């Protein structure tokens, strides 16, 4: 059994926030794989289903981001799981929008949801780091993550979420490479500048019809130099 945790803040006010991309990921997995309806449990909401041969519990902690670990720890203990069975989907400032990485262990890099999970179950769980970009100024981070994704973000966001759902069974089976490939197929990263697929089709070059060449006219150097008598003789020869 695996526990997939999506991080975010509960309530309609936060639903479209960048900070809630983890919620969005597990919700898309539940929808695309026909999981059971969400129900309240473990200070959050859960949905159960299967991904491939693996039973999976999806969890959205509803303790608000800073206390996410309370919900995760409670669920993990109830199902008698270890941190190795836990996979957390969360927003990542240090990755460009549309980029994702899978990581096991390590620090929380100041992410308050991860900080809380570290405190309750330790650091040796798995994470899907979902890039949202950085505002460029540390002081602007709080406002940035608590604002909704812009309209311009919707295409890549949908691709990433669909990719997470496509590769969810591989992730549950422990194959992070196939999971990442599934996201890559959805996101379709830009081709190199030399790639022919991104070039506009070349216009066909129609050959202009050749104009008939004018008959050559002799120039001064080529004028008939025969004498009148020779011309007369040639005429009757």
Beta strands, then each sheet from edge to edge (+ up, - down):
strand 1: 2-6
strand 2: 39-41
strand 3: 44-51
strand 4: 54-61
strand 5: 86-92
strand 6: 100-104
strand 7: 126-131
sheet 1: 2+ 3- 4+ 1+ 5+ 7+ 6-
end
